């Protein structure tokens, strides 16, 4: 790679990083091209050299992080033998992904649960469907193996995603999310999903 190519790649990465910070804090609608340019310390032509417009930048950002998360989830469960170990690996992998850069879950939750971004609705639906399908297929395999009671796998997948994602949504906004999104919490959440809370008489 030439010095010029290296500089170009560094500039694009810097723009990506600044956009991630702003979009995760403010959301899509409240972040302008001017905001990103000022934060990155570049000119408008420089941004438009790398991205067509705000929609293109935001789309690439969301695709990158959703794709990275899905890839990590697939890798985490690939060689595991049973449903429980795969579900636990999913939660742990999701926690690790979020702990690595808390801006990322803020961006993803901001995008999914915040004001609709009509420009990327189709893309977002496609990305979230892939993740949900992975959870559903894992649970379906647990039903087929007898690890889970017979039930609607999509309903169970939705329940599991709620258990997994809500702590991420809450704790990723803390100063040190890694103190909360721990292996112990992952184990407890999977235990609640599989066996319920229980109570003492």
N, C-alpha and C positions, 0 to 999 in steps of 0.2 A: 504493500500500500504506500502510495506517495505521500509526501508531507501535506499536499493539498487535499488529498482524499481523507487523510487522517483529520485534518482541520474541519472538513465538511461533516464528517461523521460526528466529531465532537460537538459541533454547533447544533446538529440535529438532536443529539442526545441531550444537550443542555436545554433546548426548547421543549423537548419532551418532559424533562424533569420539572421545569418551571410551570408548564401547563398542568402537570399532575398536581402540583401543590395548589395552584389556583382553583382548578376544577374541583378538587377534593374539599377545599375549604368553602367555596362560594357556590358551587354548582355550575351547570352549563350556562344558563341564561344570564347569570350575574357576572360572568367572566367575559371580557371583551378581548378582541385582538390587541387593542392598545395595552390592556393590562399585561398580556403575555409578553409583548414586545418590551415593555418597560421593565418587567421582572427579569427578562433574559438579557437585557442590555444590548439588543440588536435592532437593526432597522426593519421596517415593514417589508422591503424587497427581500431581505434575508429570510424572513419567515415564509414568504410566498414562494421562495425558491424551493423550500423543503415541503411545504404543505399548500394545498390548493386554497383552503380557507379554514375558518374555525371548525366547520363541520368535519372536514377531512382530518384535521388534527385530533379532534375529539374522538372521531371514529377509530382512528389508528391507535389511540391511547386505550380505549375500551377493548378493542379487539386484542391488543397485545396482552393486557393483563388478564382478561378472561381466558384467553388462549393459554397463557402461562400457567394459570391456576388449574385449568382442565388437564394440561399435560402432567403437572405434578400429581394430581389425583389419580390419573391413569397409571403413572409409574408406581405410586405408593401401593396400589392394590394388585398390581399385575401378577405377582407370584404368591399371593396369600391364599391359603387353602379353604377358608370358610367365611361365612357371611359376617360373623362377629368381628373377626380380625380385619376384614376389609372395611367395615363401618368405622372401627376404631382408627384405622389408618387414614380414612377420609377426614375424620375430625382433626386428628393430629397434624396431617398435612395442611389442612386449611388454617389451623392455628399458626403453624410455622410460616406459612405464606404471608399471613397478615402481620405476624410479629416482625418479619423481615423489613417491612415498610408499611407502617400504619396508614399512610396516605392512600394506599391502594384499596383496602376495604372501604374507606370513607368515600373514595371515588365510586366504587361499585355500588354501594348502598345509596349514595346520593343519586346515582344514575337510575337505579332500579326503582327506588321508592320515592324519589323527589318528583318535582314537576316533570311531566312527560317531555322527552326530547324527540319530537316527531320525526326529525331528520334521520334518526338512527333507530327508530322503533323496530323495523324489520330485522336489522342486524342484531339488536339487543335480544329480541325474542329468540332468534336462532342460537345465540350464544348461551343464554340461560336454559334453553331447552336441552342442549347437549349435556350440561351439568346435571339437570334433573333426570335425564334419561340414564345417565351413569348410576345415579343413586337408585333409581327404579329397577334397573337391571340387577344390581347387587342384591336388593331386597327380594326380587323375584327368584333369584338363585337360592336365597335363604328359605323361601317358601317351598321351593321344589325339593330342597335337600332335607326338609323337615325341621330346620333350625328355627323357623318362624311359623306361627300358626297361619292357616289359610286366611287370607284377607285381600282386599284390593291393594295391589302393590303401589299404585300411584298415591293412594291415600296415606299409606305408611311412609312412602318417600317424602311426601309433603310434611308429615309430622316430624320425620327425622331431620329434614332441612331446617325446619323451624327451631328444633332443639340445637342444631349445630350453628345456625347463622345468627340467632338472636344474641348469644354471648359475644360473638365477633362484632356485631353492630354496636353493642354497648361498650365493650372493653377496648375496642380499637380507638376509641375517643379519649382514653386515659393517657396519661403521660408515659407510662411504661406498661403497655398492654401485655408484654411477656410475663409480667407478674401474675396476671389473671388467666390468660389463655395458655394453660399448662397441660401437661400430660395427665395429671390427676383429674383435671376438669374434663378432659376428653373421655377418660375412662368412666367417670361418673355419669356423663351424659349418655354414653352408649349403654351403660347399665340401666339407667332410667328408661331408655327407649325399649330395651329388650325385656326387662323384668319388672318395670314399674317402680314407684317410690316405696311401696309397702308402708306398713304402720304397725305399731305395737299395741296389743289389746291391753 
